[in-house]
Amino acid sequence: MPTAMFTTRLDAELKAELERIAQAEDRSASWVANQAIRAFVEERRAVRDLLDTGLEMVTRESPGVAPGEVHDWMLADDDRPFPAAR
């Protein structure tokens, strides 16, 4: 895959930690930073896709789960299944 140069400023402590991680993993700091940025971009893309899907479902008035039911499910101590959409 072709690469492109990207320059950024990091806090000195963050740069030092990045270099320690890279050394411990026998990788370059550039490689570690690239992996971190890739994970960040993929996570943000996935969140954006979920939000777009959710907004589309709301617009179409698709079946959904009431916020209170989700809240109760999240706070439950047991291993109950996720509430069914209505």
C-alpha positions in Angstrom: 0.0 0.0 0.0 1.4 3.4 -0.9 2.3 5.7 2.0 2.2 9.4 2.5 4.1 11.7 4.9 2.2 13.0 7.8 3.6 15.4 10.4 2.1 16.3 13.7 3.2 17.7 17.1 3.0 15.6 20.2 3.5 16.4 23.8 7.0 15.4 24.8 5.7 12.9 27.4 3.4 11.3 24.8 6.2 11.0 22.3 8.5 9.4 24.9 5.8 6.9 25.8 5.2 6.1 22.1 8.9 5.4 21.7 9.0 3.2 24.8 6.0 1.2 23.4 7.7 0.9 20.0 10.9 -0.3 21.5 9.2 -2.8 23.7 7.3 -4.2 20.7 10.4 -4.1 18.5 8.7 -1.7 16.1 9.3 1.8 14.9 7.4 4.7 16.6 6.0 5.4 13.1 4.5 1.9 12.9 2.9 2.1 16.3 1.5 5.6 15.6 0.2 4.3 12.2 -1.6 1.4 14.0 -3.1 3.7 16.6 -4.3 6.2 13.9 -5.8 3.3 11.9 -7.7 2.0 14.9 -9.0 5.5 15.7 -10.1 6.0 12.1 -11.8 2.6 11.9 -13.6 3.2 15.3 -14.8 6.7 14.2 -16.0 5.3 10.9 -17.9 2.5 12.6 -19.5 5.0 15.1 -20.5 7.3 12.2 -22.0 4.3 10.3 -24.0 3.3 13.4 -25.3 6.8 13.9 -26.3 7.1 10.3 -28.1 3.8 10.5 -29.8 4.8 13.7 -30.9 8.2 12.2 -32.2 6.5 9.1 -34.2 4.0 11.3 -35.7 6.9 13.3 -36.6 8.7 10.1 -38.4 5.6 8.7 -40.0 5.0 12.1 -38.5 1.5 12.2 -39.1 -0.7 15.3 -36.9 0.2 18.2 -36.3 -0.2 21.9 -37.4 2.4 24.4 -34.5 4.2 26.1 -35.8 3.2 29.5 -35.6 -0.5 28.6 -32.0 -0.1 27.3 -31.1 1.7 30.5 -32.7 -1.0 32.7 -30.9 -3.7 30.6 -27.5 -1.9 31.0 -27.9 -1.6 34.8 -29.2 -5.2 35.3 -27.1 -7.5 37.4 -28.1 -10.6 35.5 -27.2 -11.8 32.0 -30.6 -11.1 30.5 -30.9 -10.7 26.7 -31.2 -7.3 25.1 -34.8 -6.1 25.0 -36.8 -6.9 21.8 -37.6 -4.1 19.4 -41.2 -3.0 19.0 
